Amino acid sequence: MQPIEYIVPMVVTDQIAATRDFYRRHFDLKVSFDCEWYVALRSRPGAHGVFEIAFRSPRPGEACCTQGLSFGLQVKDADAELARLRSEGVTIVKDIQDNPWGDRSFVAQDPNGLGLYVFHAIEATPEFRQYAKE
């Protein structure tokens, strides 16, 4: 079992711009990634470290993460984690793939039906590099 390196709560909303602006203005969060349908906001370093929260638009045809809350779980090796979870009988709702925004990911499901977007970082395509703010 790999340790989770980072957890990002992801909230599905059709109010991406308004939500981004709200958290920036009222809670001093910094935009770390923004491509219109997905925005990640990061706290400034504090006593408990740095945290991140993400907001994404519902996207037609997706296997999960289309409403409510899901979690992004960063690990060292998503392929190894997928093999382990499959061998343990965890439901996989989206198989592993490389994504142009800079991660290799799959989606598992917890017992409550929450989507778990499990990933490790890879090089983003030139199209998506422009959206990274840090």
Contacts in CASP RR format, 6 or more apart in sequence:
PFRMAT RR
TARGET T0000
AUTHOR 0000-0000-0000
METHOD contacts of the structure
MODEL  1
MQPIEYIVPMVVTDQIAATRDFYRRHFDLKVSFDCEWYVALRSRPGAHGV
FEIAFRSPRPGEACCTQGLSFGLQVKDADAELARLRSEGVTIVKDIQDNP
WGDRSFVAQDPNGLGLYVFHAIEATPEFRQYAKE
1 84 0 8 1.000
2 75 0 8 1.000
2 76 0 8 1.000
2 77 0 8 1.000
2 80 0 8 1.000
2 81 0 8 1.000
2 84 0 8 1.000
3 75 0 8 1.000
4 73 0 8 1.000
4 74 0 8 1.000
4 75 0 8 1.000
5 74 0 8 1.000
5 75 0 8 1.000
5 76 0 8 1.000
6 52 0 8 1.000
6 73 0 8 1.000
6 74 0 8 1.000
7 71 0 8 1.000
7 72 0 8 1.000
7 73 0 8 1.000
7 74 0 8 1.000
8 40 0 8 1.000
8 52 0 8 1.000
8 53 0 8 1.000
8 54 0 8 1.000
8 71 0 8 1.000
8 72 0 8 1.000
8 74 0 8 1.000
9 53 0 8 1.000
9 54 0 8 1.000
9 69 0 8 1.000
9 70 0 8 1.000
9 71 0 8 1.000
9 72 0 8 1.000
10 53 0 8 1.000
10 54 0 8 1.000
10 55 0 8 1.000
10 56 0 8 1.000
10 65 0 8 1.000
10 69 0 8 1.000
10 70 0 8 1.000
10 71 0 8 1.000
10 72 0 8 1.000
10 117 0 8 1.000
11 19 0 8 1.000
11 53 0 8 1.000
11 54 0 8 1.000
11 55 0 8 1.000
11 56 0 8 1.000
11 68 0 8 1.000
11 69 0 8 1.000
12 55 0 8 1.000
12 56 0 8 1.000
12 57 0 8 1.000
12 58 0 8 1.000
12 65 0 8 1.000
12 66 0 8 1.000
12 67 0 8 1.000
12 68 0 8 1.000
12 69 0 8 1.000
12 70 0 8 1.000
13 19 0 8 1.000
13 55 0 8 1.000
13 56 0 8 1.000
13 57 0 8 1.000
14 57 0 8 1.000
14 58 0 8 1.000
15 55 0 8 1.000
16 36 0 8 1.000
16 37 0 8 1.000
16 38 0 8 1.000
16 39 0 8 1.000
16 55 0 8 1.000
16 56 0 8 1.000
16 57 0 8 1.000
19 39 0 8 1.000
19 55 0 8 1.000
20 31 0 8 1.000
20 34 0 8 1.000
20 39 0 8 1.000
20 41 0 8 1.000
20 55 0 8 1.000
23 29 0 8 1.000
23 41 0 8 1.000
23 53 0 8 1.000
24 30 0 8 1.000
24 31 0 8 1.000
24 41 0 8 1.000
28 43 0 8 1.000
28 44 0 8 1.000
29 41 0 8 1.000
29 42 0 8 1.000
29 43 0 8 1.000
29 53 0 8 1.000
30 41 0 8 1.000
30 42 0 8 1.000
30 43 0 8 1.000
30 44 0 8 1.000
30 133 0 8 1.000
30 134 0 8 1.000
31 39 0 8 1.000
31 40 0 8 1.000
31 41 0 8 1.000
31 42 0 8 1.000
31 133 0 8 1.000
32 40 0 8 1.000
32 41 0 8 1.000
32 42 0 8 1.000
32 52 0 8 1.000
32 132 0 8 1.000
32 133 0 8 1.000
32 134 0 8 1.000
33 39 0 8 1.000
33 40 0 8 1.000
33 101 0 8 1.000
33 131 0 8 1.000
33 132 0 8 1.000
33 133 0 8 1.000
34 40 0 8 1.000
34 131 0 8 1.000
34 133 0 8 1.000
35 101 0 8 1.000
35 128 0 8 1.000
35 131 0 8 1.000
37 56 0 8 1.000
37 57 0 8 1.000
37 59 0 8 1.000
38 54 0 8 1.000
38 55 0 8 1.000
38 56 0 8 1.000
38 57 0 8 1.000
38 101 0 8 1.000
39 54 0 8 1.000
39 55 0 8 1.000
39 56 0 8 1.000
40 52 0 8 1.000
40 53 0 8 1.000
40 54 0 8 1.000
41 52 0 8 1.000
41 53 0 8 1.000
41 54 0 8 1.000
41 55 0 8 1.000
42 50 0 8 1.000
42 51 0 8 1.000
42 52 0 8 1.000
42 134 0 8 1.000
43 49 0 8 1.000
43 50 0 8 1.000
43 51 0 8 1.000
43 52 0 8 1.000
44 50 0 8 1.000
54 72 0 8 1.000
56 65 0 8 1.000
58 66 0 8 1.000
58 67 0 8 1.000
59 66 0 8 1.000
62 94 0 8 1.000
63 93 0 8 1.000
63 94 0 8 1.000
63 107 0 8 1.000
64 70 0 8 1.000
64 93 0 8 1.000
64 94 0 8 1.000
64 107 0 8 1.000
64 109 0 8 1.000
64 115 0 8 1.000
65 107 0 8 1.000
65 115 0 8 1.000
65 117 0 8 1.000
69 114 0 8 1.000
70 114 0 8 1.000
70 115 0 8 1.000
70 116 0 8 1.000
70 117 0 8 1.000
71 114 0 8 1.000
71 115 0 8 1.000
71 116 0 8 1.000
71 117 0 8 1.000
72 116 0 8 1.000
72 117 0 8 1.000
72 118 0 8 1.000
72 119 0 8 1.000
73 116 0 8 1.000
73 117 0 8 1.000
73 118 0 8 1.000
73 119 0 8 1.000
74 119 0 8 1.000
74 120 0 8 1.000
74 121 0 8 1.000
75 81 0 8 1.000
75 118 0 8 1.000
75 119 0 8 1.000
75 120 0 8 1.000
76 120 0 8 1.000
77 120 0 8 1.000
78 96 0 8 1.000
78 103 0 8 1.000
78 104 0 8 1.000
78 105 0 8 1.000
78 106 0 8 1.000
78 118 0 8 1.000
78 119 0 8 1.000
78 120 0 8 1.000
79 96 0 8 1.000
79 104 0 8 1.000
81 118 0 8 1.000
82 92 0 8 1.000
82 95 0 8 1.000
82 96 0 8 1.000
82 106 0 8 1.000
82 118 0 8 1.000
85 92 0 8 1.000
85 108 0 8 1.000
85 118 0 8 1.000
86 92 0 8 1.000
90 108 0 8 1.000
90 109 0 8 1.000
91 108 0 8 1.000
91 109 0 8 1.000
92 106 0 8 1.000
92 107 0 8 1.000
92 108 0 8 1.000
92 109 0 8 1.000
93 107 0 8 1.000
93 108 0 8 1.000
93 109 0 8 1.000
93 115 0 8 1.000
94 106 0 8 1.000
94 107 0 8 1.000
95 106 0 8 1.000
96 104 0 8 1.000
96 105 0 8 1.000
96 106 0 8 1.000
97 104 0 8 1.000
97 105 0 8 1.000
97 106 0 8 1.000
98 104 0 8 1.000
98 122 0 8 1.000
99 105 0 8 1.000
100 124 0 8 1.000
100 125 0 8 1.000
100 127 0 8 1.000
100 128 0 8 1.000
101 124 0 8 1.000
101 125 0 8 1.000
101 128 0 8 1.000
101 131 0 8 1.000
102 121 0 8 1.000
102 122 0 8 1.000
102 123 0 8 1.000
102 124 0 8 1.000
102 125 0 8 1.000
102 128 0 8 1.000
103 119 0 8 1.000
103 120 0 8 1.000
103 121 0 8 1.000
103 122 0 8 1.000
104 119 0 8 1.000
104 120 0 8 1.000
104 122 0 8 1.000
105 117 0 8 1.000
105 118 0 8 1.000
105 119 0 8 1.000
105 120 0 8 1.000
106 118 0 8 1.000
106 119 0 8 1.000
107 115 0 8 1.000
107 116 0 8 1.000
107 117 0 8 1.000
107 118 0 8 1.000
108 115 0 8 1.000
108 116 0 8 1.000
108 118 0 8 1.000
109 115 0 8 1.000
109 116 0 8 1.000
110 116 0 8 1.000
124 132 0 8 1.000
END
